[in-house]
Amino acid sequence: MPSSITHPADDVSSRRTLIHMPRYEFRCRACGATFEVNRPMTEAGEPASCPQGHADTVKLLSTVALTGRGGGSVGALPTTPPSGGGGCCGGGCGC
């Protein structure tokens, strides 16, 4: 049977794993490079070396923003604000 080298991204099961694996962003204190590492959440606190081989890195805090402009999907924000009721003053203040 001939042997072949398969890139992990070519394997469908590996691709699914990579897509759902969290991505962590790091910055190297030695050279200032910013880079990303895909790894399981169980390894989130592990150190990461930069692509240039420096070990003095720090994990950056990444933020995610989601908007409610989905086309009627489950969990989408309402298109019109509710009228009256609720809030601290019966809905007059908009809270």
MINU-707277 format. One record per atom (N, C-alpha, C): x, y, z; atom name; residue number from 1. Coordinates in nm, 3 decimals, m for minus. Layout:
<sites>
X:X | Y:Y | Z:Z | name:CA | resi:NUM
...
</sites>
This chain:
<sites>
X:0.085 | Y:m0.118 | Z:0.000 | name:N | resi:1
X:0.000 | Y:0.000 | Z:0.000 | name:CA | resi:1
X:0.089 | Y:0.124 | Z:0.000 | name:C | resi:1
X:0.071 | Y:0.216 | Z:m0.093 | name:N | resi:2
X:0.157 | Y:0.335 | Z:m0.098 | name:CA | resi:2
X:0.126 | Y:0.427 | Z:0.020 | name:C | resi:2
X:0.231 | Y:0.486 | Z:0.075 | name:N | resi:3
X:0.212 | Y:0.580 | Z:0.185 | name:CA | resi:3
X:0.198 | Y:0.720 | Z:0.129 | name:C | resi:3
X:0.122 | Y:0.800 | Z:0.197 | name:N | resi:4
X:0.105 | Y:0.939 | Z:0.153 | name:CA | resi:4
X:0.102 | Y:1.027 | Z:0.276 | name:C | resi:4
X:0.144 | Y:1.149 | Z:0.258 | name:N | resi:5
X:0.140 | Y:1.247 | Z:0.367 | name:CA | resi:5
X:0.013 | Y:1.328 | Z:0.349 | name:C | resi:5
X:m0.066 | Y:1.333 | Z:0.453 | name:N | resi:6
X:m0.192 | Y:1.407 | Z:0.449 | name:CA | resi:6
X:m0.183 | Y:1.524 | Z:0.544 | name:C | resi:6
X:m0.212 | Y:1.639 | Z:0.495 | name:N | resi:7
X:m0.216 | Y:1.758 | Z:0.580 | name:CA | resi:7
X:m0.337 | Y:1.745 | Z:0.670 | name:C | resi:7
X:m0.325 | Y:1.780 | Z:0.801 | name:N | resi:8
X:m0.439 | Y:1.768 | Z:0.892 | name:CA | resi:8
X:m0.565 | Y:1.838 | Z:0.843 | name:C | resi:8
X:m0.551 | Y:1.948 | Z:0.771 | name:N | resi:9
X:m0.669 | Y:2.020 | Z:0.723 | name:CA | resi:9
X:m0.741 | Y:1.944 | Z:0.611 | name:C | resi:9
X:m0.672 | Y:1.844 | Z:0.548 | name:N | resi:10
X:m0.735 | Y:1.765 | Z:0.444 | name:CA | resi:10
X:m0.828 | Y:1.659 | Z:0.500 | name:C | resi:10
X:m0.809 | Y:1.622 | Z:0.625 | name:N | resi:11
X:m0.890 | Y:1.521 | Z:0.691 | name:CA | resi:11
X:m1.014 | Y:1.588 | Z:0.749 | name:C | resi:11
X:m1.132 | Y:1.543 | Z:0.709 | name:N | resi:12
X:m1.258 | Y:1.607 | Z:0.751 | name:CA | resi:12
X:m1.272 | Y:1.607 | Z:0.902 | name:C | resi:12
X:m1.241 | Y:1.497 | Z:0.969 | name:N | resi:13
X:m1.256 | Y:1.493 | Z:1.114 | name:CA | resi:13
X:m1.160 | Y:1.588 | Z:1.183 | name:C | resi:13
X:m1.038 | Y:1.602 | Z:1.132 | name:N | resi:14
X:m0.943 | Y:1.698 | Z:1.189 | name:CA | resi:14
X:m0.990 | Y:1.840 | Z:1.165 | name:C | resi:14
X:m1.047 | Y:1.865 | Z:1.048 | name:N | resi:15
X:m1.094 | Y:1.998 | Z:1.016 | name:CA | resi:15
X:m1.204 | Y:2.040 | Z:1.113 | name:C | resi:15
X:m1.294 | Y:1.949 | Z:1.145 | name:N | resi:16
X:m1.400 | Y:1.981 | Z:1.240 | name:CA | resi:16
X:m1.340 | Y:2.015 | Z:1.375 | name:C | resi:16
X:m1.239 | Y:1.942 | Z:1.416 | name:N | resi:17
X:m1.175 | Y:1.969 | Z:1.544 | name:CA | resi:17
X:m1.110 | Y:2.107 | Z:1.542 | name:C | resi:17
X:m1.043 | Y:2.143 | Z:1.434 | name:N | resi:18
X:m0.976 | Y:2.272 | Z:1.426 | name:CA | resi:18
X:m1.076 | Y:2.387 | Z:1.425 | name:C | resi:18
X:m1.188 | Y:2.369 | Z:1.359 | name:N | resi:19
X:m1.288 | Y:2.475 | Z:1.351 | name:CA | resi:19
X:m1.346 | Y:2.505 | Z:1.489 | name:C | resi:19
X:m1.370 | Y:2.403 | Z:1.568 | name:N | resi:20
X:m1.434 | Y:2.422 | Z:1.697 | name:CA | resi:20
X:m1.336 | Y:2.442 | Z:1.811 | name:C | resi:20
X:m1.207 | Y:2.438 | Z:1.785 | name:N | resi:21
X:m1.108 | Y:2.456 | Z:1.889 | name:CA | resi:21
X:m1.089 | Y:2.606 | Z:1.914 | name:C | resi:21
X:m1.086 | Y:2.648 | Z:2.039 | name:N | resi:22
X:m1.068 | Y:2.791 | Z:2.068 | name:CA | resi:22
X:m0.933 | Y:2.842 | Z:2.018 | name:C | resi:22
X:m0.932 | Y:2.967 | Z:1.980 | name:N | resi:23
X:m0.810 | Y:3.033 | Z:1.931 | name:CA | resi:23
X:m0.769 | Y:3.135 | Z:2.037 | name:C | resi:23
X:m0.644 | Y:3.127 | Z:2.078 | name:N | resi:24
X:m0.590 | Y:3.218 | Z:2.179 | name:CA | resi:24
X:m0.483 | Y:3.305 | Z:2.115 | name:C | resi:24
X:m0.484 | Y:3.433 | Z:2.149 | name:N | resi:25
X:m0.388 | Y:3.527 | Z:2.093 | name:CA | resi:25
X:m0.280 | Y:3.556 | Z:2.196 | name:C | resi:25
X:m0.156 | Y:3.556 | Z:2.152 | name:N | resi:26
X:m0.041 | Y:3.581 | Z:2.239 | name:CA | resi:26
X:0.044 | Y:3.693 | Z:2.182 | name:C | resi:26
X:0.124 | Y:3.756 | Z:2.269 | name:N | resi:27
X:0.223 | Y:3.855 | Z:2.226 | name:CA | resi:27
X:0.356 | Y:3.817 | Z:2.288 | name:C | resi:27
X:0.461 | Y:3.823 | Z:2.206 | name:N | resi:28
X:0.595 | Y:3.790 | Z:2.252 | name:CA | resi:28
X:0.656 | Y:3.915 | Z:2.316 | name:C | resi:28
X:0.706 | Y:3.901 | Z:2.438 | name:N | resi:29
X:0.768 | Y:4.014 | Z:2.506 | name:CA | resi:29
X:0.908 | Y:4.043 | Z:2.451 | name:C | resi:29
X:0.971 | Y:3.943 | Z:2.392 | name:N | resi:30
X:1.107 | Y:3.960 | Z:2.341 | name:CA | resi:30
X:1.109 | Y:4.036 | Z:2.208 | name:C | resi:30
X:1.022 | Y:3.995 | Z:2.113 | name:N | resi:31
X:1.027 | Y:4.058 | Z:1.979 | name:CA | resi:31
X:0.902 | Y:4.138 | Z:1.945 | name:C | resi:31
X:0.797 | Y:4.130 | Z:2.028 | name:N | resi:32
X:0.676 | Y:4.208 | Z:2.004 | name:CA | resi:32
X:0.578 | Y:4.146 | Z:1.905 | name:C | resi:32
X:0.608 | Y:4.026 | Z:1.854 | name:N | resi:33
X:0.520 | Y:3.960 | Z:1.758 | name:CA | resi:33
X:0.389 | Y:3.920 | Z:1.825 | name:C | resi:33
X:0.278 | Y:3.932 | Z:1.753 | name:N | resi:34
X:0.148 | Y:3.885 | Z:1.799 | name:CA | resi:34
X:0.113 | Y:3.764 | Z:1.715 | name:C | resi:34
X:0.069 | Y:3.655 | Z:1.780 | name:N | resi:35
X:0.038 | Y:3.532 | Z:1.708 | name:CA | resi:35
X:m0.077 | Y:3.461 | Z:1.775 | name:C | resi:35
X:m0.139 | Y:3.367 | Z:1.703 | name:N | resi:36
X:m0.254 | Y:3.292 | Z:1.753 | name:CA | resi:36
X:m0.220 | Y:3.145 | Z:1.764 | name:C | resi:36
X:m0.282 | Y:3.080 | Z:1.863 | name:N | resi:37
X:m0.263 | Y:2.937 | Z:1.885 | name:CA | resi:37
X:m0.400 | Y:2.873 | Z:1.901 | name:C | resi:37
X:m0.428 | Y:2.767 | Z:1.824 | name:N | resi:38
X:m0.550 | Y:2.688 | Z:1.839 | name:CA | resi:38
X:m0.518 | Y:2.574 | Z:1.934 | name:C | resi:38
X:m0.595 | Y:2.563 | Z:2.043 | name:N | resi:39
X:m0.574 | Y:2.455 | Z:2.139 | name:CA | resi:39
X:m0.700 | Y:2.432 | Z:2.220 | name:C | resi:39
X:m0.712 | Y:2.315 | Z:2.281 | name:N | resi:40
X:m0.831 | Y:2.287 | Z:2.362 | name:CA | resi:40
X:m0.838 | Y:2.379 | Z:2.484 | name:C | resi:40
X:m0.956 | Y:2.399 | Z:2.536 | name:N | resi:41
X:m0.974 | Y:2.484 | Z:2.654 | name:CA | resi:41
X:m0.896 | Y:2.431 | Z:2.773 | name:C | resi:41
X:m0.875 | Y:2.300 | Z:2.780 | name:N | resi:42
X:m0.800 | Y:2.242 | Z:2.892 | name:CA | resi:42
X:m0.655 | Y:2.287 | Z:2.892 | name:C | resi:42
X:m0.606 | Y:2.338 | Z:2.777 | name:N | resi:43
X:m0.468 | Y:2.384 | Z:2.766 | name:CA | resi:43
X:m0.460 | Y:2.537 | Z:2.756 | name:C | resi:43
X:m0.568 | Y:2.606 | Z:2.789 | name:N | resi:44
X:m0.575 | Y:2.751 | Z:2.773 | name:CA | resi:44
X:m0.467 | Y:2.824 | Z:2.851 | name:C | resi:44
X:m0.433 | Y:2.777 | Z:2.968 | name:N | resi:45
X:m0.335 | Y:2.844 | Z:3.053 | name:CA | resi:45
X:m0.191 | Y:2.805 | Z:3.028 | name:C | resi:45
X:m0.169 | Y:2.713 | Z:2.936 | name:N | resi:46
X:m0.032 | Y:2.668 | Z:2.906 | name:CA | resi:46
X:0.045 | Y:2.777 | Z:2.833 | name:C | resi:46
X:0.176 | Y:2.786 | Z:2.856 | name:N | resi:47
X:0.256 | Y:2.885 | Z:2.783 | name:CA | resi:47
X:0.269 | Y:2.848 | Z:2.635 | name:C | resi:47
X:0.299 | Y:2.948 | Z:2.553 | name:N | resi:48
X:0.318 | Y:2.926 | Z:2.410 | name:CA | resi:48
X:0.441 | Y:3.001 | Z:2.365 | name:C | resi:48
X:0.526 | Y:2.937 | Z:2.286 | name:N | resi:49
X:0.643 | Y:3.003 | Z:2.229 | name:CA | resi:49
X:0.603 | Y:3.076 | Z:2.103 | name:C | resi:49
X:0.666 | Y:3.190 | Z:2.077 | name:N | resi:50
X:0.634 | Y:3.265 | Z:1.955 | name:CA | resi:50
X:0.696 | Y:3.195 | Z:1.835 | name:C | resi:50
X:0.651 | Y:3.229 | Z:1.714 | name:N | resi:51
X:0.704 | Y:3.165 | Z:1.593 | name:CA | resi:51
X:0.856 | Y:3.179 | Z:1.577 | name:C | resi:51
X:0.916 | Y:3.283 | Z:1.637 | name:N | resi:52
X:1.060 | Y:3.302 | Z:1.630 | name:CA | resi:52
X:1.133 | Y:3.220 | Z:1.737 | name:C | resi:52
X:1.058 | Y:3.150 | Z:1.823 | name:N | resi:53
X:1.118 | Y:3.062 | Z:1.923 | name:CA | resi:53
X:1.136 | Y:3.121 | Z:2.062 | name:C | resi:53
X:1.092 | Y:3.243 | Z:2.084 | name:N | resi:54
X:1.103 | Y:3.303 | Z:2.217 | name:CA | resi:54
X:0.997 | Y:3.244 | Z:2.311 | name:C | resi:54
X:1.034 | Y:3.222 | Z:2.436 | name:N | resi:55
X:0.941 | Y:3.162 | Z:2.531 | name:CA | resi:55
X:0.870 | Y:3.265 | Z:2.619 | name:C | resi:55
X:0.915 | Y:3.389 | Z:2.622 | name:N | resi:56
X:0.857 | Y:3.492 | Z:2.708 | name:CA | resi:56
X:0.738 | Y:3.556 | Z:2.638 | name:C | resi:56
X:0.620 | Y:3.493 | Z:2.653 | name:N | resi:57
X:0.499 | Y:3.542 | Z:2.588 | name:CA | resi:57
X:0.389 | Y:3.565 | Z:2.690 | name:C | resi:57
X:0.291 | Y:3.641 | Z:2.652 | name:N | resi:58
X:0.176 | Y:3.668 | Z:2.738 | name:CA | resi:58
X:0.049 | Y:3.649 | Z:2.656 | name:C | resi:58
X:m0.052 | Y:3.585 | Z:2.718 | name:N | resi:59
X:m0.179 | Y:3.564 | Z:2.649 | name:CA | resi:59
X:m0.259 | Y:3.693 | Z:2.654 | name:C | resi:59
X:m0.315 | Y:3.734 | Z:2.540 | name:N | resi:60
X:m0.393 | Y:3.857 | Z:2.531 | name:CA | resi:60
X:m0.540 | Y:3.828 | Z:2.555 | name:C | resi:60
X:m0.612 | Y:3.926 | Z:2.601 | name:N | resi:61
X:m0.755 | Y:3.914 | Z:2.621 | name:CA | resi:61
X:m0.824 | Y:3.950 | Z:2.490 | name:C | resi:61
X:m0.897 | Y:3.855 | Z:2.435 | name:N | resi:62
X:m0.970 | Y:3.878 | Z:2.310 | name:CA | resi:62
X:m1.116 | Y:3.903 | Z:2.342 | name:C | resi:62
X:m1.179 | Y:3.987 | Z:2.264 | name:N | resi:63
X:m1.321 | Y:4.015 | Z:2.282 | name:CA | resi:63
X:m1.397 | Y:3.976 | Z:2.157 | name:C | resi:63
X:m1.524 | Y:3.946 | Z:2.175 | name:N | resi:64
X:m1.611 | Y:3.909 | Z:2.065 | name:CA | resi:64
X:m1.735 | Y:3.996 | Z:2.073 | name:C | resi:64
X:m1.777 | Y:4.049 | Z:1.960 | name:N | resi:65
X:m1.899 | Y:4.130 | Z:1.956 | name:CA | resi:65
X:m1.999 | Y:4.062 | Z:1.864 | name:C | resi:65
X:m2.121 | Y:4.048 | Z:1.913 | name:N | resi:66
X:m2.229 | Y:3.991 | Z:1.834 | name:CA | resi:66
X:m2.336 | Y:4.095 | Z:1.818 | name:C | resi:66
X:m2.398 | Y:4.099 | Z:1.701 | name:N | resi:67
X:m2.506 | Y:4.194 | Z:1.679 | name:CA | resi:67
X:m2.637 | Y:4.119 | Z:1.664 | name:C | resi:67
X:m2.747 | Y:4.187 | Z:1.684 | name:N | resi:68
X:m2.877 | Y:4.124 | Z:1.677 | name:CA | resi:68
X:m2.948 | Y:4.148 | Z:1.546 | name:C | resi:68
X:m2.879 | Y:4.160 | Z:1.437 | name:N | resi:69
X:m2.943 | Y:4.189 | Z:1.309 | name:CA | resi:69
X:m2.960 | Y:4.063 | Z:1.225 | name:C | resi:69
X:m2.977 | Y:3.949 | Z:1.291 | name:N | resi:70
X:m3.002 | Y:3.824 | Z:1.218 | name:CA | resi:70
X:m3.141 | Y:3.827 | Z:1.157 | name:C | resi:70
X:m3.159 | Y:3.762 | Z:1.048 | name:N | resi:71
X:m3.286 | Y:3.763 | Z:0.976 | name:CA | resi:71
X:m3.389 | Y:3.670 | Z:1.038 | name:C | resi:71
X:m3.433 | Y:3.698 | Z:1.159 | name:N | resi:72
X:m3.538 | Y:3.620 | Z:1.220 | name:CA | resi:72
X:m3.491 | Y:3.487 | Z:1.276 | name:C | resi:72
X:m3.363 | Y:3.472 | Z:1.299 | name:N | resi:73
X:m3.313 | Y:3.347 | Z:1.353 | name:CA | resi:73
X:m3.348 | Y:3.334 | Z:1.500 | name:C | resi:73
X:m3.336 | Y:3.214 | Z:1.551 | name:N | resi:74
X:m3.365 | Y:3.188 | Z:1.691 | name:CA | resi:74
X:m3.272 | Y:3.272 | Z:1.776 | name:C | resi:74
X:m3.325 | Y:3.343 | Z:1.873 | name:N | resi:75
X:m3.245 | Y:3.424 | Z:1.962 | name:CA | resi:75
X:m3.216 | Y:3.563 | Z:1.909 | name:C | resi:75
X:m3.272 | Y:3.599 | Z:1.793 | name:N | resi:76
X:m3.248 | Y:3.732 | Z:1.739 | name:CA | resi:76
X:m3.320 | Y:3.836 | Z:1.824 | name:C | resi:76
X:m3.267 | Y:3.956 | Z:1.827 | name:N | resi:77
X:m3.329 | Y:4.064 | Z:1.903 | name:CA | resi:77
X:m3.457 | Y:4.108 | Z:1.834 | name:C | resi:77
X:m3.556 | Y:4.153 | Z:1.911 | name:N | resi:78
X:m3.680 | Y:4.199 | Z:1.848 | name:CA | resi:78
X:m3.653 | Y:4.324 | Z:1.764 | name:C | resi:78
X:m3.731 | Y:4.341 | Z:1.658 | name:N | resi:79
X:m3.712 | Y:4.455 | Z:1.569 | name:CA | resi:79
X:m3.777 | Y:4.581 | Z:1.623 | name:C | resi:79
X:m3.879 | Y:4.569 | Z:1.709 | name:N | resi:80
X:m3.941 | Y:4.685 | Z:1.771 | name:CA | resi:80
X:m3.935 | Y:4.669 | Z:1.923 | name:C | resi:80
X:m3.907 | Y:4.778 | Z:1.993 | name:N | resi:81
X:m3.900 | Y:4.767 | Z:2.139 | name:CA | resi:81
X:m4.038 | Y:4.739 | Z:2.196 | name:C | resi:81
X:m4.044 | Y:4.665 | Z:2.306 | name:N | resi:82
X:m4.173 | Y:4.639 | Z:2.369 | name:CA | resi:82
X:m4.233 | Y:4.769 | Z:2.420 | name:C | resi:82
X:m4.364 | Y:4.778 | Z:2.417 | name:N | resi:83
X:m4.428 | Y:4.902 | Z:2.462 | name:CA | resi:83
X:m4.490 | Y:4.882 | Z:2.599 | name:C | resi:83
X:m4.465 | Y:4.980 | Z:2.687 | name:N | resi:84
X:m4.523 | Y:4.980 | Z:2.821 | name:CA | resi:84
X:m4.480 | Y:4.863 | Z:2.906 | name:C | resi:84
X:m4.506 | Y:4.871 | Z:3.035 | name:N | resi:85
X:m4.478 | Y:4.762 | Z:3.128 | name:CA | resi:85
X:m4.330 | Y:4.741 | Z:3.149 | name:C | resi:85
X:m4.297 | Y:4.679 | Z:3.261 | name:N | resi:86
X:m4.161 | Y:4.644 | Z:3.292 | name:CA | resi:86
X:m4.077 | Y:4.764 | Z:3.331 | name:C | resi:86
X:m3.952 | Y:4.737 | Z:3.362 | name:N | resi:87
X:m3.860 | Y:4.844 | Z:3.399 | name:CA | resi:87
X:m3.889 | Y:4.899 | Z:3.537 | name:C | resi:87
X:m3.814 | Y:4.998 | Z:3.575 | name:N | resi:88
X:m3.826 | Y:5.053 | Z:3.710 | name:CA | resi:88
X:m3.945 | Y:5.149 | Z:3.724 | name:C | resi:88
X:m3.993 | Y:5.203 | Z:3.611 | name:N | resi:89
X:m4.102 | Y:5.301 | Z:3.619 | name:CA | resi:89
X:m4.217 | Y:5.264 | Z:3.527 | name:C | resi:89
X:m4.234 | Y:5.134 | Z:3.501 | name:N | resi:90
X:m4.342 | Y:5.092 | Z:3.414 | name:CA | resi:90
X:m4.312 | Y:5.105 | Z:3.267 | name:C | resi:90
X:m4.187 | Y:5.122 | Z:3.231 | name:N | resi:91
X:m4.148 | Y:5.129 | Z:3.091 | name:CA | resi:91
X:m4.127 | Y:5.268 | Z:3.038 | name:C | resi:91
X:m4.151 | Y:5.370 | Z:3.119 | name:N | resi:92
X:m4.137 | Y:5.508 | Z:3.073 | name:CA | resi:92
X:m3.992 | Y:5.549 | Z:3.050 | name:C | resi:92
X:m3.897 | Y:5.488 | Z:3.124 | name:N | resi:93
X:m3.758 | Y:5.531 | Z:3.110 | name:CA | resi:93
X:m3.682 | Y:5.446 | Z:3.007 | name:C | resi:93
X:m3.742 | Y:5.339 | Z:2.958 | name:N | resi:94
X:m3.677 | Y:5.256 | Z:2.857 | name:CA | resi:94
X:m3.578 | Y:5.155 | Z:2.911 | name:C | resi:94
X:m3.579 | Y:5.132 | Z:3.041 | name:N | resi:95
X:m3.484 | Y:5.034 | Z:3.095 | name:CA | resi:95
X:m3.536 | Y:4.894 | Z:3.087 | name:C | resi:95
</sites>
